[in-house]
Amino acid sequence: MIKTLRRRLTLLVACVLALVTAGIVLSIRAVNLRNIDSSARAALAVLSENRGQRPGQAEGEATTRSGGNLPPQSAATEGEATTRSGGNLPPQDAPTDGETPPPKPEGEPTPPQRPGIDMPGGNSLASLSNAYTIHLDGDGTVTEWTSDRSDLYTDAQVEAMAQAVLAAGNSEGRIGTQYYRLIDDGEGGASRLLIVLDARLEFLSAERMLRAAALVAALAGLLLAAGAWLLIRRMLRPVQASFDRQKQFVWDASHEFKTPLAVISANAELLSRQVGPNEYLGYIQSEVRRTDSLVQSLLTLARMDKGTVTAEMKRFDLSQALLGVALPFESTVFEAGRTLETDVPEGVWIRGDEAMLQQLAVILLSNALKYSNEGGLIRLSLAQKGRGAVITVYNTGPGIAPENLEKIFDRFYREDLSHNSAVAGNGLGLAIARTIAEAHRGHIRAESEQGKSATFIVTLPG
């Protein structure tokens, strides 16, 4: 019981940690996507105001390619870029030793501001990856496109993007990782500009961050779950010790009861032989038998709790085992004015302890007989379920109240209607049945239609 409680508490903590971890990771993803989206739209607004150019970008810095059958894109021509070898070259435009830097000629233009940083909208453009502008004529045909990184795109990709935007029919939006805005080119609507911001690097960066966050969160969750398991184990030690003392007390008390019961039973038997039939001796012998049955049940539970009785798992024919219990039980049922039906197909084999499962069947059949109505029906059924089996015991009668369907498996628990001398029992039979089912890694449950019937279902794995 304590092991089950510890397992359930640990599982509960692990589930809570998993939910918290998932919430954190999803929140990070949502924030990253929202930041990318807002930055991209702000950057598109700045680019739209500048007709597709970055603020501070001089004419000629971007490469313009005409639509149609252009020759393959090539690297920068000679003179378009300055080649500098590594090593000990002095910095560009720096004076050599002993030289005075030449004065700046009057009228020389001021160096342009750094695009995306010093210009308006710099916060949005500071992390701007790549962008390109597509010129479309009135028919939606690409006439030319411009980009400061034209080596990253081909004419076919640009054409496909333009057609996708036109097919979408929106003036602004996102396709994949590319944000776009479609504006008039200022010539009476005869041509249009399609400004595209490629945010694939931002999305890749967000994905890497998400993976790192998920990994860190998962590791933290595992460490916290391990710590929770240790803490729960420590917290339940006093409860475990209390249960162990209770089990030991039941074990010791049951053994202590056996000797006086045996003495009382022997003396009552001797007296009955000497004085003959006697009402009071009959009461004594009846109570001795009832108490002895209680002690035997307590000993059975104590052995199972202490682990001195374990299920000897081996493969056997469950069909034959149940029929071996049901057939001798028919006479008892007949004498009580009830009817016993069996629906036990042949050849149902499982792995388990044959003697313990036969004891379980006896408990359920005896319980069905006790609580069945006069002239009622008791049915024992068996069905194959995968490699396992399902045992069902049904009886007509008053049934079980819905709120008591779980309580009836508690030790010494009996419904109010059973607290009378007409129904014998001590409230331990179903507790033993549940212990046997759990020893086989199975499960037992009760179903009832109050006022009509009760059904006990035992599910056993293969």
Residue pairs with C-beta under 8 A, 6 or more apart in sequence:
1 243
2 236
2 239
2 240
2 243
5 236
5 239
6 232
6 233
6 236
9 232
10 225
10 228
10 229
10 232
13 224
13 225
13 228
13 229
13 232
14 221
14 225
14 228
17 221
17 224
17 225
17 228
18 221
20 221
21 217
21 218
21 220
21 221
24 213
24 217
25 210
25 213
25 214
25 217
28 209
28 210
28 213
29 206
29 210
32 206
32 209
32 210
33 206
36 199
36 202
36 203
36 206
37 174
39 124
39 127
39 202
40 174
40 179
40 197
40 199
40 202
41 172
41 179
42 121
42 123
42 124
43 121
43 124
43 125
43 128
43 131
43 197
44 172
44 179
44 180
44 181
44 195
44 197
45 121
45 124
45 181
46 55
46 120
46 121
46 124
46 125
47 53
47 54
47 131
47 133
47 181
47 195
47 197
48 181
48 183
48 195
51 133
51 193
52 131
52 133
52 146
52 193
52 195
53 62
53 133
54 115
54 116
54 119
54 125
54 128
54 131
54 148
55 113
55 115
55 116
55 119
55 120
55 121
55 122
55 125
56 112
56 113
56 114
56 115
56 116
56 118
56 119
57 112
57 115
57 148
58 112
61 148
62 146
62 147
62 148
62 150
63 146
63 147
63 148
63 150
64 144
64 145
64 146
65 73
65 144
65 145
65 146
65 150
65 155
66 143
66 144
67 135
67 141
67 142
67 143
67 144
67 145
67 155
67 159
70 155
73 150
73 151
73 154
75 151
84 92
90 96
95 101
113 119
115 125
116 122
116 125
116 126
116 128
117 125
117 126
119 125
127 202
128 197
129 197
129 198
129 199
129 200
129 201
129 202
130 147
130 148
130 149
130 152
130 197
130 198
130 201
131 147
131 148
131 195
131 196
131 197
131 198
132 145
132 146
132 147
132 149
132 150
132 153
132 158
132 196
132 198
133 145
133 146
133 147
133 193
133 194
133 195
133 196
134 142
134 144
134 145
134 158
134 161
134 162
134 193
134 194
134 195
134 196
135 142
135 143
135 144
135 145
135 146
135 185
135 191
135 192
135 193
135 194
136 142
136 143
136 162
136 166
136 191
136 192
136 193
136 194
137 143
137 190
137 191
138 189
138 190
138 191
140 162
140 163
140 166
142 155
142 158
142 159
142 162
143 191
145 153
145 155
145 158
147 153
152 198
161 175
161 178
161 180
161 194
161 196
162 194
164 175
165 173
165 175
165 180
165 182
165 194
168 175
170 182
171 181
171 182
171 183
172 180
172 181
172 182
173 179
173 180
174 180
177 198
177 199
177 200
177 202
177 203
178 196
178 197
178 198
178 199
178 200
179 196
179 197
179 199
180 194
180 195
180 196
180 197
181 194
181 195
182 192
182 193
182 194
182 195
183 192
183 193
183 195
184 191
184 192
184 193
185 191
185 192
185 193
247 302
247 305
247 306
250 298
250 301
250 302
250 305
251 299
251 302
251 303
251 306
253 298
254 295
254 298
254 299
254 302
255 299
257 291
257 295
258 295
261 288
261 291
261 292
261 295
264 284
264 288
265 285
265 288
265 289
265 292
268 281
268 284
268 285
268 288
269 285
271 278
271 281
272 278
272 281
272 285
275 281
290 424
290 426
293 426
294 426
294 428
297 426
297 428
297 429
297 432
298 428
300 309
300 432
301 411
301 428
301 431
301 432
301 435
303 309
304 432
304 435
304 436
304 439
310 439
311 352
311 353
311 356
311 436
311 439
311 440
312 353
313 351
313 352
313 353
313 440
314 351
314 352
314 353
314 354
315 349
315 350
315 351
316 349
316 350
316 352
316 354
317 347
317 348
317 349
318 348
318 349
318 350
318 352
318 354
318 357
318 382
318 389
319 344
319 345
319 346
319 347
319 348
319 382
321 354
321 357
321 358
321 361
322 342
322 344
322 358
322 361
322 380
322 382
322 391
323 342
323 344
324 358
325 358
325 361
325 362
325 365
326 340
326 342
326 344
326 361
326 365
326 380
329 340
329 362
329 365
330 340
332 369
333 339
333 340
333 369
333 378
334 340
336 369
337 374
337 375
338 369
338 372
338 375
338 376
338 377
338 378
339 375
339 376
339 377
339 378
340 378
340 379
340 380
341 377
341 378
341 379
341 380
342 379
342 380
342 381
343 379
343 380
343 381
343 382
344 380
344 381
344 382
345 382
345 383
345 384
348 382
348 383
348 384
348 389
350 387
350 388
350 389
350 460
350 461
350 462
351 462
352 440
352 460
353 439
353 440
356 436
356 439
356 440
357 391
357 436
357 440
357 460
359 432
359 436
360 391
360 432
360 433
360 436
360 437
360 458
361 380
361 391
361 393
363 429
363 430
363 432
363 433
364 391
364 393
364 433
364 456
364 458
365 378
365 380
365 393
366 429
367 393
367 425
367 429
367 430
367 456
368 378
368 393
368 394
368 395
368 454
368 456
369 378
369 395
370 418
370 423
370 424
370 425
371 395
371 397
371 398
371 418
371 423
371 454
372 378
372 395
372 396
372 397
373 396
373 397
373 398
376 395
376 396
376 397
377 394
377 395
377 396
378 393
378 394
378 395
379 392
379 393
379 394
379 395
380 391
380 392
380 393
381 391
381 392
381 393
381 394
382 389
382 390
382 391
382 392
383 389
383 390
383 392
385 459
386 462
387 461
387 462
388 442
388 459
388 460
388 461
388 462
389 460
390 457
390 458
390 459
390 460
391 457
391 458
391 460
392 455
392 456
392 457
392 458
393 455
393 456
394 453
394 454
394 455
394 456
395 453
395 454
395 455
396 452
396 453
397 452
397 453
397 454
398 417
398 450
398 451
399 448
399 449
399 450
399 451
399 452
399 453
399 454
400 408
400 415
400 446
400 448
400 450
400 454
401 415
401 448
401 450
402 448
402 450
404 415
405 445
405 446
405 447
405 448
406 446
407 413
408 414
408 415
408 430
408 446
409 430
409 431
409 433
409 434
409 444
409 446
410 431
411 427
411 428
411 431
412 426
412 427
412 428
412 431
413 427
414 425
414 427
418 425
433 444
433 456
433 458
434 444
437 443
437 444
437 458
437 459
437 460
440 460
440 461
441 461
442 458
442 459
442 460
442 461
443 458
443 459
444 456
444 457
444 458
444 459
445 456
445 457
446 454
446 455
446 456
446 457
447 454
447 455
447 457
448 454
448 455
